[in-house]
Amino acid sequence: MRLIKEKTSINFLGSMRRKFALMLSIILVIVSLVSLSTRGLEFGIDFTGGVLLEVGYEESANLVKIRGDLERAGYMNAQVQLFGAEEVVLVRLPPQEGAADQIRARLQQVLYAGNQSTVLRRVEFVSPQVGSELAESGALALVIALMLIFIYVMIRFQWKFSAGAVAALAHDAIVTVGFFSIFGLPFDLTVVAAVLAVIGYSLNDTVVAFDRIRENFFSLRGMTAKESMNVSINEMLARTIITGLTTLLVLVALLYFGGESIAPFSIALIVGIIVGTYSSIYMASATALALNVTAQDLIEPIKDVSLHDDLP
């Protein structure tokens, strides 16, 4: 038995801590699913379809006046809000009939309202059909990613580890999306990309931990599976914390300096990395342990080959 040099000796997988982590995860998932089923998501124009305009003014924008101008011009149910600064306004409109150039010219005339210094910075048109297809494609991408990950981890390790990895990744995706539903944050294609990035980040953390667990299963003979997994998690703890903190520093800077357009993407990654770091320790490893994973599960079976001499 090799000498174990542990920097920490936290009993991550102790019975009480595993039960507490399991209850916490169940509560987070249930709250997320209930919010998704009742409140839904604040889908962006990518999914709902419609017209999105970003307008810049010289002085602080009068949102009440802008809404009134749009209503008098026949644009009902317009969503008008500040976009990062008091001089920048984001306008969302339901799908409009007519050619895109005609809609753009009419909206420009309404929003300028005699003020030629107004700048129409961005105009986006998305049809409802395209938005529906994007929503289906995003959900399908998440499902396919989880299926391929299950196959990959099963081939590299064993199906019990694979079940733990997929349980942790599904937990991360549900909680991250549920966070957007609970707090009513805008949900667009950048958030879907962020959730997929979170799955990749969490998977990398989980696979590294599983590699150390597999190594210790064979090198730390005489230990139970729980003891060996605890040693492995403690050995990886410094790496996990350093990687998570440095990534979060970058994302917080991106959230602060990146502006409103990139804020949903940054928030999704921040929430996902925090949840993913937690789940790679408790969900992935604890699920594999609950399935009674042992060192024998990682040993390839020896084929029974009988040799018979050919008789003349």
C-alpha positions in Angstrom: 0.0 0.0 0.0 1.4 3.3 -1.0 1.8 6.2 1.4 -1.3 8.5 1.3 -0.6 12.2 1.6 -3.9 14.0 2.1 -4.1 17.7 2.3 -7.6 17.4 3.6 -9.6 14.6 5.2 -13.2 15.7 4.8 -15.7 12.9 4.9 -17.7 14.0 1.9 -19.5 10.7 1.4 -20.5 10.2 5.1 -24.0 8.9 5.6 -25.4 12.1 7.1 -23.7 14.4 4.5 -24.9 12.2 1.6 -28.5 12.3 2.9 -28.3 16.1 3.4 -26.9 16.6 -0.1 -29.5 14.2 -1.6 -32.4 16.1 0.1 -30.9 19.5 -1.0 -30.6 18.2 -4.6 -34.2 16.8 -4.6 -35.5 20.1 -3.3 -33.6 22.2 -5.9 -34.8 19.9 -8.7 -38.4 19.9 -7.5 -38.5 23.7 -7.1 -37.0 24.1 -10.6 -39.5 21.7 -12.2 -42.5 23.2 -10.4 -41.4 26.7 -11.5 -40.8 25.5 -15.1 -44.3 23.9 -15.2 -46.1 26.8 -13.7 -44.2 30.0 -14.5 -42.3 28.8 -17.5 -39.4 30.7 -19.0 -39.1 34.3 -20.2 -38.2 33.2 -23.8 -36.3 35.7 -25.8 -37.1 36.6 -29.4 -35.0 33.6 -30.5 -37.8 31.3 -29.4 -41.0 33.4 -29.5 -40.4 35.2 -32.7 -41.0 38.9 -33.3 -39.0 42.1 -33.7 -36.2 43.2 -31.4 -34.8 46.8 -31.6 -32.0 48.4 -29.7 -32.3 52.2 -29.8 -29.8 54.8 -28.5 -30.7 58.3 -27.4 -28.6 61.4 -26.5 -30.3 61.9 -23.2 -32.1 59.6 -20.7 -34.9 57.8 -22.5 -38.5 58.4 -21.6 -40.0 54.9 -21.6 -43.6 56.1 -21.0 -43.4 58.3 -24.1 -41.8 55.6 -26.2 -44.6 53.1 -25.3 -47.2 55.8 -26.1 -45.7 56.5 -29.5 -45.6 52.8 -30.3 -49.3 52.3 -29.3 -50.5 55.3 -31.3 -48.6 53.9 -34.3 -50.5 50.6 -33.9 -47.8 48.6 -32.2 -49.6 47.1 -29.2 -48.1 44.9 -26.5 -44.6 46.4 -27.0 -42.1 45.7 -24.3 -39.9 48.7 -23.7 -37.0 48.6 -21.1 -33.7 50.2 -20.5 -30.7 48.2 -21.8 -27.7 48.7 -19.5 -27.8 52.5 -19.6 -30.4 55.2 -19.3 -29.8 56.3 -22.9 -30.2 52.8 -24.4 -33.6 51.2 -24.9 -34.6 47.7 -25.9 -37.9 47.3 -27.6 -39.6 43.9 -28.2 -42.6 43.6 -30.5 -44.8 40.6 -31.4 -44.4 39.2 -35.0 -45.3 41.9 -37.5 -46.8 41.5 -41.0 -45.1 43.0 -44.0 -41.6 43.1 -45.4 -38.7 43.6 -43.0 -37.5 46.8 -44.7 -40.9 48.4 -44.4 -41.2 47.4 -40.8 -37.8 48.8 -40.1 -38.5 52.1 -41.8 -41.8 52.6 -40.0 -40.4 51.8 -36.6 -37.5 54.1 -37.2 -39.9 56.9 -38.0 -41.9 56.2 -34.9 -38.9 56.0 -32.5 -37.1 59.0 -33.9 -40.1 61.2 -33.3 -38.4 64.3 -34.7 -35.1 63.6 -32.9 -32.5 62.9 -35.6 -29.8 62.1 -33.1 -31.6 58.9 -32.2 -29.6 55.8 -33.4 -31.2 52.5 -34.3 -28.4 50.2 -33.2 -29.8 46.8 -33.9 -32.9 45.3 -35.5 -33.7 41.5 -35.4 -36.6 39.7 -37.1 -37.5 36.1 -36.1 -40.6 34.3 -37.3 -42.6 32.2 -34.8 -42.0 29.0 -36.8 -38.2 29.5 -36.6 -38.5 30.2 -32.9 -40.4 27.0 -32.3 -37.8 25.0 -34.3 -35.0 26.6 -32.3 -36.7 25.6 -29.0 -37.1 22.0 -30.1 -33.5 21.9 -31.4 -32.2 23.2 -28.1 -34.1 20.6 -26.1 -33.0 17.9 -28.5 -29.4 19.0 -28.2 -29.5 18.6 -24.4 -31.1 15.1 -24.6 -28.6 13.9 -27.2 -25.7 15.3 -25.2 -26.7 13.4 -22.1 -27.2 10.1 -24.1 -23.8 10.4 -25.7 -22.2 11.2 -22.3 -23.8 8.1 -20.8 -22.3 5.9 -23.5 -18.9 7.6 -23.3 -18.6 7.2 -19.5 -19.9 3.6 -19.7 -17.2 2.7 -22.2 -14.4 4.5 -20.4 -15.4 3.4 -16.9 -18.5 1.3 -16.0 -22.3 1.8 -16.2 -22.6 2.7 -12.5 -20.2 5.6 -13.0 -22.1 6.5 -16.2 -25.4 6.6 -14.2 -23.7 8.9 -11.6 -22.3 11.2 -14.3 -25.6 11.6 -16.2 -27.6 12.1 -12.9 -25.2 14.9 -12.0 -25.3 16.5 -15.4 -29.2 16.3 -15.6 -29.2 17.8 -12.1 -27.0 20.7 -13.3 -29.1 21.4 -16.4 -32.4 21.4 -14.6 -31.3 23.6 -11.7 -29.6 26.1 -14.0 -32.7 26.4 -16.3 -34.9 26.4 -13.2 -32.9 29.4 -11.8 -33.9 31.4 -14.9 -37.6 30.4 -14.5 -37.7 31.3 -10.7 -36.1 34.7 -11.2 -37.7 35.5 -14.5 -34.5 36.1 -16.4 -34.5 36.2 -20.2 -33.9 32.8 -21.8 -32.4 32.8 -25.3 -30.1 30.8 -27.4 -27.0 32.0 -25.6 -28.4 30.5 -22.4 -28.9 27.1 -24.2 -25.2 27.4 -25.3 -24.2 28.2 -21.7 -26.1 25.1 -20.4 -24.3 22.9 -22.9 -21.0 24.5 -21.8 -21.9 23.8 -18.2 -22.5 20.1 -19.0 -19.1 19.9 -20.7 -17.4 21.7 -17.7 -19.1 19.5 -15.1 -18.4 16.3 -17.2 -14.7 17.2 -17.3 -14.6 17.6 -13.5 -16.5 14.4 -13.0 -14.3 12.3 -15.3 -11.1 13.6 -13.6 -12.6 12.6 -10.2 -13.6 9.2 -11.6 -10.1 8.6 -13.0 -8.6 9.2 -9.5 -11.3 6.9 -7.9 -10.5 4.1 -10.4 -6.8 4.5 -9.7 -7.3 4.4 -5.9 -9.6 1.4 -6.1 -6.7 -0.7 -7.1 -3.8 1.1 -5.3 -5.5 1.5 -1.9 -6.2 -2.1 -1.2 -8.1 -3.0 2.0 -10.2 0.2 1.9 -14.0 0.2 1.3 -15.4 1.8 -1.8 -16.6 4.8 0.3 -13.2 5.3 2.0 -11.4 5.1 -1.4 -13.8 7.5 -3.0 -13.4 10.0 -0.1 -9.6 9.9 -0.4 -10.0 10.5 -4.1 -12.3 13.5 -3.7 -10.0 15.0 -1.1 -7.0 14.6 -3.4 -8.9 16.4 -6.2 -10.3 19.1 -3.9 -7.6 21.7 -4.4 -7.8 21.3 -8.2 -11.6 21.5 -8.1 -11.6 24.7 -6.0 -8.8 26.4 -8.0 -10.4 25.6 -11.4 -13.9 26.7 -10.2 -12.7 30.0 -8.6 -10.5 31.1 -11.6 -13.4 30.3 -14.0 -15.8 32.2 -11.8 -13.5 35.3 -11.7 -13.5 35.4 -15.5 -17.3 35.0 -15.7 -18.0 37.7 -13.0 -15.8 40.1 -15.0 -17.7 39.1 -18.2 -21.0 39.8 -16.4 -19.9 43.1 -15.1 -18.1 44.5 -18.2 -19.9 42.5 -21.0 -23.2 44.5 -21.0 -26.8 43.4 -20.9 -26.7 41.4 -24.1 -24.2 38.9 -22.7 -25.6 38.9 -19.1 -27.9 35.9 -19.5 -25.0 33.8 -20.9 -22.7 34.8 -18.0 -25.4 34.2 -15.3 -26.1 30.7 -16.7 -22.4 29.8 -16.6 -21.9 31.2 -13.1 -24.9 29.3 -11.7 -24.0 26.1 -13.7 -20.4 26.1 -12.5 -21.4 26.5 -8.8 -24.0 23.8 -9.1 -21.7 21.6 -11.2 -18.8 21.7 -8.7 -21.2 20.6 -6.0 -22.8 17.8 -8.1 -19.5 16.4 -9.3 -18.7 15.7 -5.6 -22.0 14.6 -4.2 -24.3 13.6 -7.1 -21.9 11.8 -9.4 -19.8 9.9 -6.8 -22.7 9.4 -4.4 -24.9 7.9 -7.1 -22.1 5.5 -8.1 -21.7 4.6 -4.4 -25.4 4.0 -4.0 -25.3 1.6 -6.9 -22.6 -0.4 -4.9 -19.7 0.2 -7.2 -16.6 -1.7 -6.3 -13.1 -2.4 -7.7 -14.4 -5.6 -9.2 -16.8 -3.6 -11.4 -13.7 -2.1 -13.2 -11.9 -5.4 -13.8 -12.4 -6.7 -17.3 -13.7 -10.2 -17.3 -11.2 -12.9 -18.2 -12.4 -15.1 -21.1 -12.4 -18.8 -20.4 -10.5 -20.3 -23.3 -10.1 -24.1 -23.3 -7.4 -25.5 -25.4 -7.9 -28.9 -26.9 -5.3 -30.9 -28.8 -6.5 -32.1 -32.1 -6.5 -35.9 -32.2 -5.3 -37.6 -35.4 
